[in-house]
């Protein structure tokens, strides 16, 4: 009789009972995570990055802040960048307004410590020499004037032509032979230049548009129909003429750049750059950009800068500003024609004479891109009362009666430069009264950071872009 094999039964599994986490521990862990998140957000906000809403139009059209239309850009500000590097001219900066430090301002940095700033003929001069913007800042502040953003201006409304030509679209013209297209009206500092018409922003009543602007950039795509011709561009700037010529392969003479002043009975133009080996091929499309900005002439061919000439001008001697372009010796097609102008900086006071600002050590001078309607270093003015011990109580005077101290009873009610309202008894003052003065600078300790990016699309328009 066979013995039945003994079957081994598996040992019974022990049931492991999971202990329930007490509710109080769930709550404490969530509170801990939330506290860490808040702490990190506060750390970022205090030491590294902070968001700001643009409340006014002083930096338009670079940054939009328009109460009338309810349009407000938001920007991210790098608060630690200046711990590791010095502020640079033309940075977009955020700082505490020195005459009311409860408010933060955003402007473009113009003057550095120890410099003498002068606003002359629409340009910025530093210690007697013109301050040339780097290309990234130039692109940021250029205002497109043809075609309008969003279109709407036909070519033959803004330009008049000479020669046999056909206008195919609002920014395209075809010359059958030599000819000229030139601006049909003077180029001035139009307030709404560079604005998208969809924003429906209007010009303030007090703004004047009477300054001729000679700092211009003309861009287009061009194609020669024969090798024996070329392209000629001329920018006329209040007595000065700048002539750019790019030759075709079989055209006599080099590609060249000439500049100077027209004189009675002739001209005083001198050639400042030439290249006999540079030419345009017939039938090929080229992207061309011609610039006269900040006393700097340049030509860009297919994105590459091929010619540069810097000069220092002694001042305006004429009343004409225009742009001309066209083919020489052959026909050509010009497409995607775009004309830009630079900011024309205004001194900000009634006198048209140059105004100088001597920036103290450890201080800065700032201006808004909307130079026609910006409260900035050119215009800052304080009121001040003098105590018996010689110290002062001061605050912001914006030109209105409401911003001045109010005399009530035995003293003055003022909003001081910290933004606090306070009462100052007459018995504490040297004299019964206040005075005003211009205060055009802010101390480096009030600098908060550099604006880096528009991060919040301005509803209903998308405006996500890096600031330069």
C-alpha positions, 0 to 999 in steps of 0.5 A, spaced: 500 500 500 502 506 497 503 512 502 499 518 499 504 523 498 503 529 504 501 535 501 504 541 504 499 547 505 501 554 505 502 557 511 496 562 512 498 569 510 498 574 516 493 580 515 497 586 515 492 592 517 494 599 515 494 604 520 490 610 518 493 616 518 490 621 523 486 627 520 490 632 523 497 629 520 494 630 513 492 637 515 499 639 518 502 636 512 498 640 507 499 646 511 507 645 511 507 644 503 503 651 503 507 654 507 513 652 503 510 654 497 508 661 500 515 662 503 518 660 496 513 665 492 515 670 497 523 669 496 522 670 489 518 676 490 522 679 495 529 677 492 529 675 485 522 676 480 516 681 481 510 682 476 508 689 475 502 692 472 503 698 467 499 704 470 500 709 465 502 711 458 509 714 459 512 708 456 508 707 450 508 704 445 513 700 448 509 698 454 501 700 454 498 703 460 491 706 458 486 708 462 481 710 457 481 704 453 482 699 460 489 696 457 494 695 461 501 691 460 504 686 465 511 686 466 516 681 469 522 685 473 529 681 475 530 684 482 537 681 483 540 683 476 544 689 478 547 686 484 552 682 479 552 688 474 551 695 473 545 698 470 546 700 462 544 706 459 537 704 455 535 699 460 528 699 462 528 699 469 523 700 475 525 704 481 521 708 487 519 715 485 524 719 489 518 724 490 513 719 493 516 713 494 510 709 495 509 709 488 514 705 483 516 708 476 518 704 470 522 708 465 528 707 460 535 709 463 538 715 460 543 718 465 548 715 469 552 717 475 557 723 474 554 725 467 552 731 463 545 729 459 543 734 454 537 733 449 538 736 443 535 736 436 531 730 438 537 726 440 541 724 447 548 727 448 552 725 454 558 729 456 557 733 449 557 727 445 551 723 442 549 717 445 548 711 440 543 706 442 545 699 441 541 695 435 536 691 440 534 698 444 533 701 437 529 696 434 525 696 441 523 704 440 522 705 432 515 707 430 513 704 424 509 710 420 508 706 413 505 702 412 500 703 418 500 697 423 494 693 421 495 697 414 490 702 411 495 707 407 495 706 400 503 707 397 501 713 393 498 716 399 504 716 403 509 717 397 509 720 390 513 717 384 516 719 378 518 715 372 514 709 369 511 705 375 505 701 377 503 700 384 500 693 385 499 693 393 499 698 399 507 697 399 509 694 393 511 698 387 514 696 380 518 701 376 519 699 368 525 703 368 529 709 372 525 712 377 524 715 384 519 714 390 519 720 395 515 721 401 509 726 400 509 730 406 514 732 412 516 726 417 514 729 424 513 726 431 506 724 430 504 721 437 500 715 434 506 713 430 507 705 432 501 704 435 496 698 433 490 702 430 486 696 434 488 699 441 484 705 439 488 710 443 487 717 442 492 723 442 492 727 448 489 735 447 496 738 450 500 734 445 504 737 439 506 734 433 511 739 430 518 736 430 521 734 424 524 727 425 530 725 421 532 719 424 529 714 419 530 707 417 527 704 410 526 697 409 524 693 403 525 687 398 528 689 392 529 686 385 533 689 379 530 687 372 537 688 369 545 688 371 547 694 368 543 698 373 542 699 381 538 702 387 539 709 390 536 711 397 537 718 399 535 720 406 534 728 407 535 731 414 534 738 415 540 740 411 544 734 410 543 729 405 545 721 406 546 717 399 546 710 399 547 706 392 548 699 391 550 697 384 548 692 379 553 687 377 554 691 370 553 698 373 559 703 373 562 705 379 562 701 386 557 701 391 557 707 396 555 711 401 556 719 401 553 724 406 554 732 407 550 738 406 547 741 399 550 748 398 548 753 393 550 752 386 552 745 388 553 740 393 558 738 399 557 730 399 563 726 400 564 719 399 565 715 406 564 708 404 565 704 398 566 697 395 567 695 388 566 688 389 559 688 392 553 688 387 546 686 386 544 680 381 539 681 376 533 677 378 534 676 385 530 678 391 534 682 396 532 684 403 535 691 404 535 696 410 537 703 410 538 707 417 540 714 419 539 714 427 543 717 432 548 720 427 550 713 425 549 711 417 548 703 416 546 698 410 544 691 411 543 686 406 540 680 407 540 681 415 548 683 415 550 690 416 555 691 410 556 699 411 557 703 417 559 710 418 558 714 424 558 722 424 557 728 429 552 733 427 553 740 429 545 742 429 540 743 424 540 748 418 534 746 414 527 745 415 526 739 410 526 731 412 524 726 406 526 719 404 527 717 396 528 711 393 528 708 386 532 704 381 538 707 377 539 705 370 534 699 369 527 697 372 526 694 379 521 691 383 520 694 391 516 690 396 514 690 403 516 697 403 516 699 411 518 706 414 520 707 421 522 713 425 526 714 432 524 717 438 524 725 438 526 726 445 523 733 447 527 737 452 520 738 456 520 745 457 517 751 454 524 753 451 527 750 445 534 751 447 538 745 449 537 743 456 543 740 461 542 735 467 548 734 471 547 727 474 550 727 481 554 721 483 550 715 486 544 718 482 540 716 475 536 720 470 530 716 466 525 718 461 519 715 458 519 712 451 513 716 450 517 723 450 511 727 448 507 725 454 511 722 460 512 725 467 520 723 468 526 726 470 525 732 465 519 734 469 520 732 476 519 738 481 518 738 488 515 742 494 519 743 500 518 746 507 524 748 511 524 747 518 527 751 524 533 746 524 534 747 517 532 740 515 526 740 509 520 736 508 518 735 501 514 731 496 511 731 489 509 737 485 506 735 479 504 742 477 497 742 480 494 745 485 492 739 489 499 736 489 501 742 493 501 743 501 494 745 504 494 750 509 489 748 515 489 751 521 496 752 524 500 748 519 500 745 513 497 738 511 502 735 506 504 728 502 511 727 503 516 724 499 515 717 503 508 718 500 505 719 507 500 724 509 502 728 515 501 735 519 506 740 519 505 746 525 507 753 523 511 753 529 516 748 526 517 752 520 522 757 519 517 761 515 510 761 513 510 758 506 513 753 501 517 753 495 518 749 489 524 746 485 526 741 479 529 735 482 531 730 476 534 724 479 533 718 483 538 715 488 541 708 486 538 705 493 531 706 490 533 702 484 528 696 484 530 692 478 530 691 470 524 689 466 525 683 462 519 681 459 511 683 457 508 676 460 501 678 460 497 679 454 494 685 453 487 683 452 484 682 447 491 683 444 497 678 444 503 682 447 508 677 449 515 679 448 522 681 451 524 688 453 530 691 450 
